[in-house]
Structures are given as C-alpha cells and as structure tokens.
Amino acid sequence: MLGHTELLVLLAIVLVLFGAKKLPELARGIGKSVTSFKSGLSEGVDEEPEVAAQQEKETTQKKETG
C-alpha cells in the first residue's frame, strides 16, 4: 500500500501534469468510473444465481427431449 509520502509525490506529479483547473474534472471522472464499476460488480453477483438456475433448467429440458 502507498504511504503518505508516496501519495503526496503522486499528487504533486498529477497536479503538474494536468494543472489545477483540470483536477476536479479528472477526479469526477474517476469517481464516476469507480461507481460504475462497483454497480456492474453488484449486478453480476445479483444475476449469478438466476443465470445458474436458467442454465440448469435448459440442461434438464435437453435431457428430457433428447
């Protein structure tokens, strides 16, 4: 994990590269990306049992007809 010194150096580098005016826009974009990623993960976890049940149902139907 990063320590305090490393974070400060990283923040200084980002500030120099992007400038103070672009920093809030950049942080907002990163925040939206993280939120989207987390919601995608939770949707995948919620749908997993449903997908498994559907696949089991299809497999059972194929065995009965075939």
Backbone hydrogen bonds, N-H to C=O, Kabsch-Sander energy under -0.5 kcal/mol:
donor,donor_aa,acceptor,acceptor_aa,energy
7,L,3,G,-2.0
8,L,4,H,-2.2
9,V,5,T,-2.3
10,L,6,E,-2.5
11,L,7,L,-2.6
12,A,8,L,-2.3
13,I,9,V,-2.2
14,V,10,L,-2.4
15,L,11,L,-2.4
16,V,12,A,-2.1
17,L,13,I,-2.6
18,F,14,V,-2.7
19,G,14,V,-0.5
19,G,15,L,-1.8
23,L,19,G,-0.9
26,L,22,K,-2.4
27,A,23,L,-2.6
28,R,24,P,-2.3
29,G,25,E,-2.0
30,I,26,L,-2.2
31,G,27,A,-2.4
32,K,28,R,-2.3
33,S,29,G,-2.0
34,V,30,I,-2.4
35,T,31,G,-2.3
36,S,32,K,-2.5
37,F,33,S,-2.4
38,K,34,V,-2.5
39,S,35,T,-2.3
40,G,36,S,-2.1
41,L,37,F,-2.1
42,S,38,K,-2.3
43,E,39,S,-2.1
44,G,40,G,-1.9
45,V,41,L,-1.9
46,D,42,S,-2.2
47,E,43,E,-2.1
48,E,44,G,-1.1
51,V,47,E,-2.5
52,A,48,E,-2.3
53,A,49,P,-2.2
54,Q,50,E,-2.2
55,Q,51,V,-2.5
56,E,52,A,-2.2
57,K,53,A,-2.2
58,E,54,Q,-2.3
59,T,55,Q,-2.3
60,T,56,E,-2.2
61,Q,57,K,-2.2
62,K,58,E,-2.1
63,K,59,T,-1.9
64,E,60,T,-2.0
65,T,61,Q,-2.0
66,G,62,K,-1.9
